[in-house]
Amino acid sequence: MRIAQVIDPVWGARHADGLHGCKIVRLQTLDGGTVCAVDALGAGPGEWVLYAHGSRVRDLTLGETVAEKDIVVAILDGAELAAASGLRLSGLERAP
């Protein structure tokens, strides 16, 4: 699993049959990259999420008919990162 921040929703007039009823969001990863993922949890812009990649994750969370392997699996309320990493996730309080 990886941590990323939701940038915005992605939508279009046409999509694969397996994506009916699914929301797609664009995420910014900690290394500055972007990835699109299916979000069944309702994360909004600016929120931090955990996302995972793989058919096993997709099958267990959304079903094998979904035509995407990047899946939002959690919306973060807090995170504690190793001080040596120097990472700061704005908007997330340090976990107790």
The first five atom37 places (N, CA, C, CB, O) and aatype in JSON, in Angstrom:
{
  "aatype": [12, 1, 9, 0, 5, 19, 9, 3, 14, 19, 17, 7, 0, 1, 8, 0, 3, 7, 10, 8, 7, 4, 11, 9, 19, 1, 10, 5, 16, 10, 3, 7, 7, 16, 19, 4, 0, 19, 3, 0, 10, 7, 0, 7, 14, 7, 6, 17, 19, 10, 18, 0, 8, 7, 15, 1, 19, 1, 3, 10, 16, 10, 7, 6, 16, 19, 0, 6, 11, 3, 9, 19, 19, 0, 9, 10, 3, 7, 0, 6, 10, 0, 0, 0, 15, 7, 10, 1, 10, 15, 7, 10, 6, 1, 0, 14],
  "atom_mask": [
    [1, 1, 1, 1, 1],
    [1, 1, 1, 1, 1],
    [1, 1, 1, 1, 1],
    [1, 1, 1, 1, 1],
    [1, 1, 1, 1, 1],
    [1, 1, 1, 1, 1],
    [1, 1, 1, 1, 1],
    [1, 1, 1, 1, 1],
    [1, 1, 1, 1, 1],
    [1, 1, 1, 1, 1],
    [1, 1, 1, 1, 1],
    [1, 1, 1, 0, 1],
    [1, 1, 1, 1, 1],
    [1, 1, 1, 1, 1],
    [1, 1, 1, 1, 1],
    [1, 1, 1, 1, 1],
    [1, 1, 1, 1, 1],
    [1, 1, 1, 0, 1],
    [1, 1, 1, 1, 1],
    [1, 1, 1, 1, 1],
    [1, 1, 1, 0, 1],
    [1, 1, 1, 1, 1],
    [1, 1, 1, 1, 1],
    [1, 1, 1, 1, 1],
    [1, 1, 1, 1, 1],
    [1, 1, 1, 1, 1],
    [1, 1, 1, 1, 1],
    [1, 1, 1, 1, 1],
    [1, 1, 1, 1, 1],
    [1, 1, 1, 1, 1],
    [1, 1, 1, 1, 1],
    [1, 1, 1, 0, 1],
    [1, 1, 1, 0, 1],
    [1, 1, 1, 1, 1],
    [1, 1, 1, 1, 1],
    [1, 1, 1, 1, 1],
    [1, 1, 1, 1, 1],
    [1, 1, 1, 1, 1],
    [1, 1, 1, 1, 1],
    [1, 1, 1, 1, 1],
    [1, 1, 1, 1, 1],
    [1, 1, 1, 0, 1],
    [1, 1, 1, 1, 1],
    [1, 1, 1, 0, 1],
    [1, 1, 1, 1, 1],
    [1, 1, 1, 0, 1],
    [1, 1, 1, 1, 1],
    [1, 1, 1, 1, 1],
    [1, 1, 1, 1, 1],
    [1, 1, 1, 1, 1],
    [1, 1, 1, 1, 1],
    [1, 1, 1, 1, 1],
    [1, 1, 1, 1, 1],
    [1, 1, 1, 0, 1],
    [1, 1, 1, 1, 1],
    [1, 1, 1, 1, 1],
    [1, 1, 1, 1, 1],
    [1, 1, 1, 1, 1],
    [1, 1, 1, 1, 1],
    [1, 1, 1, 1, 1],
    [1, 1, 1, 1, 1],
    [1, 1, 1, 1, 1],
    [1, 1, 1, 0, 1],
    [1, 1, 1, 1, 1],
    [1, 1, 1, 1, 1],
    [1, 1, 1, 1, 1],
    [1, 1, 1, 1, 1],
    [1, 1, 1, 1, 1],
    [1, 1, 1, 1, 1],
    [1, 1, 1, 1, 1],
    [1, 1, 1, 1, 1],
    [1, 1, 1, 1, 1],
    [1, 1, 1, 1, 1],
    [1, 1, 1, 1, 1],
    [1, 1, 1, 1, 1],
    [1, 1, 1, 1, 1],
    [1, 1, 1, 1, 1],
    [1, 1, 1, 0, 1],
    [1, 1, 1, 1, 1],
    [1, 1, 1, 1, 1],
    [1, 1, 1, 1, 1],
    [1, 1, 1, 1, 1],
    [1, 1, 1, 1, 1],
    [1, 1, 1, 1, 1],
    [1, 1, 1, 1, 1],
    [1, 1, 1, 0, 1],
    [1, 1, 1, 1, 1],
    [1, 1, 1, 1, 1],
    [1, 1, 1, 1, 1],
    [1, 1, 1, 1, 1],
    [1, 1, 1, 0, 1],
    [1, 1, 1, 1, 1],
    [1, 1, 1, 1, 1],
    [1, 1, 1, 1, 1],
    [1, 1, 1, 1, 1],
    [1, 1, 1, 1, 1]
  ],
  "atom_positions": [
    [[0.84, -1.17, 0.0], [0.0, 0.0, 0.0], [0.88, 1.23, 0.0], [-0.95, 0.0, 1.21], [2.01, 1.23, 0.48]],
    [[0.32, 2.3, -0.56], [1.05, 3.56, -0.67], [0.17, 4.71, -0.21], [1.54, 3.79, -2.12], [-1.05, 4.63, -0.29]],
    [[0.8, 5.78, 0.27], [0.1, 6.98, 0.69], [0.08, 7.96, -0.46], [0.76, 7.61, 1.95], [1.08, 8.14, -1.15]],
    [[-1.07, 8.61, -0.67], [-1.18, 9.63, -1.71], [-2.26, 10.62, -1.29], [-1.51, 9.0, -3.1], [-3.07, 10.35, -0.4]],
    [[-2.27, 11.79, -1.95], [-3.28, 12.8, -1.68], [-4.2, 12.93, -2.89], [-2.62, 14.16, -1.34], [-3.73, 12.96, -4.03]],
    [[-5.49, 13.01, -2.64], [-6.46, 13.16, -3.72], [-6.33, 14.56, -4.32], [-7.92, 12.91, -3.21], [-6.39, 15.56, -3.6]],
    [[-6.15, 14.62, -5.64], [-6.09, 15.9, -6.34], [-7.49, 16.31, -6.78], [-5.13, 15.82, -7.57], [-7.97, 17.39, -6.42]],
    [[-8.14, 15.45, -7.54], [-9.48, 15.75, -8.04], [-10.1, 14.5, -8.65], [-9.43, 16.89, -9.07], [-9.41, 13.52, -8.92]],
    [[-11.42, 14.55, -8.87], [-12.07, 13.42, -9.55], [-11.75, 13.43, -11.04], [-13.59, 13.46, -9.33], [-11.46, 14.48, -11.62]],
    [[-11.81, 12.26, -11.64], [-11.62, 12.11, -13.09], [-12.9, 11.49, -13.62], [-10.34, 11.22, -13.44], [-13.4, 10.52, -13.05]],
    [[-13.44, 12.03, -14.71], [-14.68, 11.48, -15.24], [-14.71, 11.66, -16.75], [-15.9, 12.17, -14.58], [-13.94, 12.43, -17.33]],
    [[-15.6, 10.94, -17.36], [-15.76, 11.02, -18.8], [-17.13, 10.52, -19.2], [0.0, 0.0, 0.0], [-17.84, 9.9, -18.41]],
    [[-17.5, 10.79, -20.43], [-18.82, 10.4, -20.92], [-18.92, 8.9, -21.15], [-19.13, 11.14, -22.21], [-20.02, 8.34, -21.09]],
    [[-17.81, 8.25, -21.42], [-17.8, 6.81, -21.68], [-16.71, 6.14, -20.85], [-17.6, 6.51, -23.19], [-15.64, 6.72, -20.63]],
    [[-16.99, 4.92, -20.41], [-16.0, 4.17, -19.64], [-16.3, 2.69, -19.75], [-15.98, 4.62, -18.15], [-17.36, 2.3, -20.24]],
    [[-15.37, 1.87, -19.29], [-15.53, 0.41, -19.34], [-16.74, -0.01, -18.51], [-14.26, -0.29, -18.82], [-17.06, 0.61, -17.5]],
    [[-17.4, -1.07, -18.94], [-18.6, -1.56, -18.26], [-18.37, -1.82, -16.78], [-19.08, -2.82, -18.92], [-19.25, -1.53, -15.97]],
    [[-17.21, -2.34, -16.4], [-16.93, -2.67, -15.01], [-16.8, -1.46, -14.11], [0.0, 0.0, 0.0], [-16.74, -1.6, -12.89]],
    [[-16.76, -0.25, -14.69], [-16.61, 0.96, -13.89], [-17.92, 1.67, -13.6], [-15.68, 1.91, -14.58], [-17.92, 2.74, -12.98]],
    [[-19.06, 1.11, -14.03], [-20.36, 1.73, -13.73], [-20.53, 1.87, -12.23], [-21.52, 0.89, -14.34], [-20.38, 0.9, -11.49]],
    [[-20.84, 3.07, -11.78], [-21.07, 3.32, -10.36], [-19.8, 3.54, -9.56], [0.0, 0.0, 0.0], [-19.88, 3.75, -8.35]],
    [[-18.64, 3.5, -10.2], [-17.37, 3.71, -9.5], [-16.86, 5.12, -9.75], [-16.32, 2.67, -9.95], [-17.01, 5.66, -10.84]],
    [[-16.27, 5.71, -8.73], [-15.65, 7.03, -8.84], [-14.15, 6.82, -9.08], [-15.92, 7.91, -7.56], [-13.53, 5.96, -8.46]],
    [[-13.6, 7.62, -9.97], [-12.16, 7.57, -10.24], [-11.55, 8.88, -9.78], [-11.86, 7.3, -11.76], [-12.07, 9.96, -10.09]],
    [[-10.46, 8.8, -9.04], [-9.78, 10.0, -8.55], [-8.33, 10.01, -9.02], [-9.85, 10.07, -7.01], [-7.7, 8.97, -9.22]],
    [[-7.81, 11.23, -9.19], [-6.4, 11.4, -9.52], [-5.67, 11.68, -8.22], [-6.17, 12.56, -10.57], [-6.07, 12.54, -7.44]],
    [[-4.59, 10.93, -7.98], [-3.83, 11.02, -6.74], [-2.43, 11.55, -7.01], [-3.75, 9.66, -6.05], [-1.85, 11.27, -8.06]],
    [[-1.91, 12.32, -6.06], [-0.49, 12.72, -6.11], [0.24, 11.88, -5.08], [-0.3, 14.26, -5.84], [-0.09, 11.9, -3.9]],
    [[1.25, 11.16, -5.54], [2.0, 10.27, -4.66], [3.06, 11.05, -3.9], [2.65, 9.14, -5.47], [3.36, 12.2, -4.23]],
    [[3.63, 10.44, -2.88], [4.64, 11.1, -2.07], [5.89, 11.46, -2.86], [5.02, 10.22, -0.9], [6.61, 12.4, -2.5]],
    [[6.16, 10.73, -3.94], [7.34, 11.04, -4.75], [7.03, 12.07, -5.85], [7.89, 9.77, -5.38], [7.88, 12.34, -6.7]],
    [[5.82, 12.65, -5.83], [5.45, 13.69, -6.77], [4.77, 13.21, -8.04], [0.0, 0.0, 0.0], [4.39, 14.02, -8.88]],
    [[4.61, 11.91, -8.19], [3.95, 11.37, -9.36], [2.44, 11.42, -9.22], [0.0, 0.0, 0.0], [1.92, 11.8, -8.17]],
    [[1.75, 11.04, -10.27], [0.29, 10.96, -10.21], [-0.17, 9.59, -10.66], [-0.35, 12.06, -11.08], [0.49, 8.92, -11.46]],
    [[-1.31, 9.18, -10.14], [-1.92, 7.91, -10.49], [-3.43, 8.07, -10.37], [-1.38, 6.73, -9.58], [-3.91, 8.8, -9.5]],
    [[-4.17, 7.39, -11.22], [-5.62, 7.37, -11.11], [-6.02, 6.06, -10.43], [-6.31, 7.51, -12.51], [-5.45, 5.01, -10.72]],
    [[-7.0, 6.15, -9.53], [-7.44, 4.96, -8.79], [-8.95, 4.98, -8.63], [-6.75, 4.89, -7.4], [-9.58, 6.04, -8.62]],
    [[-9.53, 3.8, -8.51], [-10.96, 3.67, -8.24], [-11.17, 3.9, -6.75], [-11.5, 2.27, -8.69], [-10.47, 3.34, -5.92]],
    [[-12.17, 4.73, -6.44], [-12.45, 5.08, -5.05], [-13.91, 4.78, -4.71], [-12.14, 6.57, -4.79], [-14.81, 5.48, -5.17]],
    [[-14.14, 3.75, -3.92], [-15.49, 3.4, -3.48], [-15.77, 3.96, -2.09], [-15.68, 1.89, -3.49], [-16.85, 3.74, -1.54]],
    [[-14.8, 4.7, -1.52], [-14.95, 5.22, -0.16], [-15.41, 6.67, -0.1], [-13.65, 5.08, 0.56], [-15.86, 7.13, 0.94]],
    [[-15.31, 7.39, -1.22], [-15.77, 8.77, -1.26], [-14.76, 9.81, -0.81], [0.0, 0.0, 0.0], [-15.14, 10.83, -0.25]],
    [[-13.47, 9.57, -1.05], [-12.44, 10.54, -0.69], [-12.57, 11.79, -1.55], [-11.03, 9.92, -0.86], [-12.9, 11.72, -2.73]],
    [[-12.32, 12.93, -0.93], [-12.43, 14.2, -1.64], [-11.08, 14.86, -1.85], [0.0, 0.0, 0.0], [-10.08, 14.44, -1.26]],
    [[-11.04, 15.9, -2.68], [-9.79, 16.63, -2.93], [-9.13, 17.08, -1.64], [-10.05, 17.84, -3.84], [-9.79, 17.6, -0.74]],
    [[-7.82, 16.88, -1.56], [-7.04, 17.28, -0.39], [-6.9, 16.19, 0.66], [0.0, 0.0, 0.0], [-6.03, 16.29, 1.53]],
    [[-7.73, 15.16, 0.61], [-7.64, 14.11, 1.61], [-6.5, 13.16, 1.28], [-8.96, 13.33, 1.69], [-6.17, 12.92, 0.12]],
    [[-5.9, 12.63, 2.34], [-4.84, 11.63, 2.2], [-5.46, 10.25, 2.25], [-3.76, 11.78, 3.32], [-6.36, 9.99, 3.04]],
    [[-4.98, 9.36, 1.38], [-5.52, 8.01, 1.29], [-4.4, 6.99, 1.2], [-6.45, 7.89, 0.08], [-3.26, 7.31, 0.89]],
    [[-4.77, 5.75, 1.49], [-3.92, 4.6, 1.17], [-4.49, 3.99, -0.1], [-3.85, 3.56, 2.35], [-5.7, 3.79, -0.19]],
    [[-3.64, 3.69, -1.06], [-4.1, 2.98, -2.24], [-3.2, 1.78, -2.47], [-4.13, 3.9, -3.49], [-2.03, 1.77, -2.09]],
    [[-3.77, 0.78, -3.09], [-3.02, -0.44, -3.37], [-3.21, -0.81, -4.83], [-3.47, -1.61, -2.44], [-4.19, -0.4, -5.46]],
    [[-2.27, -1.58, -5.36], [-2.3, -1.98, -6.77], [-2.31, -3.5, -6.86], [-1.1, -1.38, -7.54], [-1.55, -4.17, -6.16]],
    [[-3.15, -4.01, -7.71], [-3.12, -5.45, -7.98], [-4.5, -6.04, -8.16], [0.0, 0.0, 0.0], [-5.49, -5.53, -7.63]],
    [[-4.54, -7.12, -8.91], [-5.83, -7.76, -9.17], [-6.41, -8.38, -7.9], [-5.67, -8.83, -10.25], [-7.63, -8.42, -7.75]],
    [[-5.58, -8.85, -7.01], [-6.09, -9.46, -5.76], [-6.8, -8.4, -4.91], [-4.92, -10.1, -4.95], [-7.88, -8.66, -4.38]],
    [[-6.2, -7.22, -4.8], [-6.83, -6.12, -4.05], [-8.16, -5.75, -4.71], [-5.89, -4.88, -3.98], [-9.17, -5.61, -4.03]],
    [[-8.15, -5.59, -6.02], [-9.36, -5.24, -6.75], [-10.45, -6.28, -6.53], [-9.06, -5.1, -8.25], [-11.59, -5.94, -6.22]],
    [[-10.1, -7.56, -6.69], [-11.08, -8.64, -6.56], [-11.7, -8.68, -5.17], [-10.42, -9.98, -6.87], [-12.9, -8.9, -5.03]],
    [[-10.89, -8.46, -4.12], [-11.38, -8.52, -2.75], [-12.2, -7.31, -2.34], [-10.23, -8.68, -1.82], [-13.07, -7.41, -1.48]],
    [[-11.93, -6.15, -2.96], [-12.62, -4.93, -2.54], [-13.79, -4.55, -3.45], [-11.65, -3.8, -2.49], [-14.85, -4.17, -2.96]],
    [[-13.61, -4.64, -4.76], [-14.62, -4.16, -5.7], [-15.17, -5.23, -6.63], [-14.05, -3.06, -6.52], [-16.25, -5.06, -7.2]],
    [[-14.44, -6.32, -6.77], [-14.88, -7.39, -7.67], [-14.07, -7.43, -8.94], [0.0, 0.0, 0.0], [-13.49, -6.43, -9.37]],
    [[-14.02, -8.59, -9.54], [-13.15, -8.81, -10.7], [-13.64, -8.13, -11.97], [-13.01, -10.28, -10.95], [-12.9, -8.07, -12.96]],
    [[-14.86, -7.61, -11.97], [-15.36, -6.95, -13.19], [-14.85, -5.51, -13.33], [-16.87, -6.95, -13.19], [-14.99, -4.92, -14.4]],
    [[-14.27, -4.95, -12.27], [-13.73, -3.59, -12.34], [-12.46, -3.59, -13.18], [-13.45, -3.03, -10.91], [-11.56, -4.41, -12.96]],
    [[-12.4, -2.67, -14.13], [-11.31, -2.65, -15.11], [-10.14, -1.77, -14.66], [-11.83, -2.17, -16.44], [-9.59, -1.03, -15.48]],
    [[-9.77, -1.84, -13.41], [-8.66, -1.03, -12.88], [-8.04, -1.78, -11.72], [-9.15, 0.38, -12.44], [-8.74, -2.49, -10.99]],
    [[-6.73, -1.63, -11.54], [-6.05, -2.34, -10.47], [-5.52, -1.43, -9.37], [-4.91, -3.13, -11.04], [-4.99, -1.92, -8.38]],
    [[-5.65, -0.09, -9.52], [-5.29, 0.83, -8.45], [-6.56, 1.18, -7.7], [-4.58, 2.12, -9.01], [-7.51, 1.72, -8.28]],
    [[-6.59, 0.87, -6.39], [-7.8, 0.97, -5.59], [-7.52, 1.74, -4.31], [-8.36, -0.44, -5.27], [-6.56, 1.44, -3.6]],
    [[-8.36, 2.74, -4.0], [-8.29, 3.43, -2.71], [-8.84, 2.46, -1.67], [-9.09, 4.8, -2.72], [-9.98, 2.01, -1.78]],
    [[-8.03, 2.16, -0.65], [-8.45, 1.19, 0.37], [-8.7, 1.83, 1.74], [-7.4, 0.11, 0.5], [-9.26, 1.17, 2.61]],
    [[-8.29, 3.09, 1.94], [-8.53, 3.76, 3.22], [-8.37, 5.26, 3.04], [-7.56, 3.23, 4.3], [-7.55, 5.73, 2.26]],
    [[-9.18, 6.01, 3.8], [-9.01, 7.46, 3.91], [-8.31, 7.68, 5.25], [-10.39, 8.24, 3.82], [-8.8, 7.23, 6.28]],
    [[-7.19, 8.38, 5.24], [-6.39, 8.55, 6.46], [-6.93, 9.65, 7.35], [-4.95, 8.84, 6.09], [-7.27, 10.74, 6.88]],
    [[-7.01, 9.37, 8.65], [-7.35, 10.37, 9.65], [-6.09, 10.87, 10.34], [-8.34, 9.79, 10.68], [-6.08, 11.96, 10.9]],
    [[-5.04, 10.07, 10.3], [-3.78, 10.43, 10.94], [-2.69, 9.5, 10.48], [0.0, 0.0, 0.0], [-2.95, 8.42, 9.95]],
    [[-1.47, 9.94, 10.68], [-0.33, 9.1, 10.3], [0.86, 9.47, 11.16], [0.01, 9.25, 8.8], [1.07, 10.63, 11.5]],
    [[1.63, 8.47, 11.5], [2.87, 8.7, 12.22], [3.97, 8.14, 11.34], [2.87, 8.03, 13.65], [4.0, 6.95, 11.04]],
    [[4.88, 9.01, 10.92], [5.97, 8.6, 10.05], [7.28, 8.73, 10.8], [5.99, 9.43, 8.75], [7.41, 9.56, 11.7]],
    [[8.25, 7.93, 10.44], [9.56, 7.98, 11.08], [10.15, 9.38, 10.93], [10.52, 6.91, 10.46], [10.13, 9.95, 9.83]],
    [[10.66, 9.93, 12.01], [11.22, 11.29, 11.99], [12.33, 11.42, 10.96], [11.74, 11.67, 13.37], [12.51, 12.49, 10.37]],
    [[13.09, 10.35, 10.73], [14.2, 10.4, 9.78], [13.73, 10.57, 8.34], [15.02, 9.14, 9.9], [14.5, 11.0, 7.49]],
    [[12.48, 10.24, 8.07], [11.99, 10.35, 6.69], [11.82, 11.79, 6.26], [10.68, 9.62, 6.54], [11.93, 12.1, 5.08]],
    [[11.56, 12.68, 7.21], [11.36, 14.09, 6.9], [10.04, 14.38, 6.19], [0.0, 0.0, 0.0], [9.83, 15.5, 5.73]],
    [[9.16, 13.4, 6.09], [7.89, 13.6, 5.39], [6.9, 14.31, 6.28], [7.31, 12.26, 4.91], [6.78, 14.0, 7.47]],
    [[6.2, 15.26, 5.72], [5.13, 15.95, 6.43], [3.88, 15.85, 5.56], [5.5, 17.44, 6.73], [3.9, 16.21, 4.38]],
    [[2.81, 15.37, 6.14], [1.55, 15.26, 5.42], [0.64, 16.37, 5.93], [0.9, 13.84, 5.6], [-0.01, 16.21, 6.96]],
    [[0.6, 17.49, 5.21], [-0.22, 18.61, 5.66], [-1.67, 18.18, 5.79], [-0.09, 19.8, 4.7], [-2.2, 17.47, 4.93]],
    [[-2.3, 18.61, 6.88], [-3.69, 18.26, 7.12], [-3.86, 17.04, 8.0], [0.0, 0.0, 0.0], [-4.97, 16.78, 8.46]],
    [[-2.8, 16.29, 8.23], [-2.9, 15.11, 9.1], [-2.16, 15.4, 10.4], [-2.31, 13.84, 8.4], [-0.99, 15.8, 10.4]],
    [[-2.85, 15.2, 11.49], [-2.23, 15.35, 12.79], [-1.39, 14.12, 13.09], [-3.29, 15.57, 13.89], [-1.68, 13.03, 12.59]],
    [[-0.36, 14.29, 13.88], [0.46, 13.16, 14.3], [-0.37, 12.24, 15.18], [1.73, 13.64, 15.05], [-1.03, 12.69, 16.11]],
    [[-0.33, 10.98, 14.88], [-1.09, 10.0, 15.65], [-0.57, 9.95, 17.08], [-1.01, 8.6, 15.0], [0.63, 10.09, 17.31]],
    [[-1.46, 9.74, 18.07], [-1.02, 9.68, 19.48], [-0.15, 8.48, 19.74], [-2.22, 9.65, 20.43], [0.31, 8.27, 20.86]]
  ]
}
